[in-house]
């Protein structure tokens, strides 16, 4: 069912996007994620909770790809309604960039027994998310340099000179927020899937 939702949103997103080049750049991570999840499904299935979170992240990327992050209509309405200086859908995207990967990293580290103490787990998960955020910002910079003005919508700075730093800060907030709010639920889901694996 989740795969059907993914495909339906992907088809909608690909139908007459605002800018095809930007659409490709924004949607590419979701397609790579789908390929990796399909490849690893039998060897390392994640908890259902995590698949739902990853689907939400993919939808955020595909909506951003269709409209570009600076033009998502609902957030344009919020911008005008509250007299904001920019469309903040980009901020939502970067919050999700920390929130959902934090849970992915957490599940991998716990289930593979990489980290055993909880304070170190929290620190390492947060560090992984910040590293991924920095890598993504470097990717955006590389695309902008290589393609010139064609990458302006991909960058989505909207005239904010601190956009890169704010994006990484939003990722940091997302990573911390996910671990503070979802740890107990996530631990239960991990225990359930490990019991299932032990039976098979």
N, C-alpha and C positions, 0 to 999 in steps of 0.2 A: 504494500500500500504506500509506504514511504517512497519507494522507487517511482511509483506512478505519479505521486505528487511532484517529485523532483523533475520528472520528464515533462509534466504538464506545465510547470512554471518555466522550465527551460525553453519549451516551444513558444510560450507566450513572450518570454524575454527576447527571443530571437526574431520575433515578428516585428519588423519595422522599428528597430531601436533608434534612438536619437542619433547615435554615431556608431557605425559598425566596428570601427577600430577600437573605440573605447569599450564597446560591448565585449569584444574578444578578450581584451586585457582583464576586464573585471570578472568575467565568467570563467576564465581559464582555471583559476584555483579550484572552483567548484567541480569542474570536470576532472581535474587531476585527483581531487579528493574522492570522487566517485570511483575512479579507476583503482585507486589504492584500496578503498574499502571492499570493492568487488574481489580484488586479488587476495586480500587477507581474510575474507569472511570465514572461510572454513578453518584456517589455521589459528586465527585470533579474533573471534567475534567479540565485539564490544557489547556493553550493556545496552538494553533497549533505550534507556534514558539518554545515553550518549548519542545513539543514532538519531533520536528526535532533535537533540541540540544541534547536531551537525546538519540536519536537514534545515533547521531554522537559519543557520549560518549561510547555507547555500542559497536559500531564498533571499536573504538580505543582499548577497552578492549579485544575484540575477536581477533583482529589482533595480539595484544600483547600476547594473550594466545596461538595462533597458532605457532608463531615463537619463543616466549619468547621475552621480551622487549629488551634484549641485542643483538638480532639477526634479527631484522626486516630488510629485504633486502634493502629497499629504504634508510634507515638511515645508513646502513652499507656502501652503496655507498657514501653518504654524508661524512661519517667518513673518508673514504679513499681519497675522492676528496679534502677535506679541511684539511686533516692531523689532524683530531680530536683525542682526547685521548680515546673517548668512543662512543658507539652508543647512540644517544640522544633521541630515541623514548620514553624512560622512562620519560624524561623531558616533552615531549609533553603530555604524560599520566597524569602527575601530574599537569601540567598547566590546562588541561581539568578538573581535579579533583577539581580545584577551580572555573573555569569558568562556568561550567554547573550547579553544585550544588548551586552556588551563585544565579543563576536565579530561580532555584527551590525554594530555601529558600525565596527569595524575593517575588515570586508570592504567596506563602503560607502566609507569614506574611502580605502582603498587602490585599489579598482577605479575610482573616479571621480577618482583622482589629486588628492585634496583636500590630503593631507598627504604629503610626500615623505621627511622625516627620521624615523627610528624613535623617538628620544626624544620628539619632539613627538607622534608618533602614540600612544605609550603614555600620555602625559599627557592628550591630548585625549579619547581613548577612556575613560579613567578618569573624567575630568570629566563627560563625557556621562552615564555610568552614575550618578554621584552626583547630577547634575541630575535625571535621571529618578526616582531614589529619593526625592529631596526633593519632587518634584512629586507622586509617589504618596502620600507622607505628608500633603501638603497636601490631596489629594483625600480621603483617609481622614478627616482633620479636618473638611473641609467636609461630608461625608456624615454624620458624627457629630453635627455642630451642627444640620444640617437635619432629621435623623430621630430625634435623641435616643437613647434606650436601644436602639432597634432596630438601631443600628449597632455595638453592643458586640462581637458575634461577628466583624464585619468588621474592627474595629480589632485584636482579638486581643491586647490588652495583658496579659491574665491577671494584673492587679494590679502589673505592673512599671512603675514611674514613668519608667524610662529606656528603655522599649520603642522609642520612635521613634528615639532616638539609636543604640540597638543594631541596629535594622533597617538604618539607613543604614551603620553600620559593617560589617555583614555584606555589604551590597551592595558596599562598597569592597573588602573582602577577596575577594569573588567576582570582581570586575572585574580585580584585580591577579593573582589566581590563574589566571584564564583566559588572560591574556596571557603569563604566565610558563610555563605548561604546554603551551599549544596553538599558540603562534606558528609553530613550524617546520612542524607538520602543516598548519596553516591556510595558510601561505605556499605549500606544495606544491599544495594544493587550489585555491587562487586561480590559480596558474600553469596548472594543468590546464584550468580553465574558461575562462581567457583564451585559451589555445591553441585550444580548441574554437570559441570565438566568432570568432577570427581566420580559421578555416577556412570559416566560413559567411558 
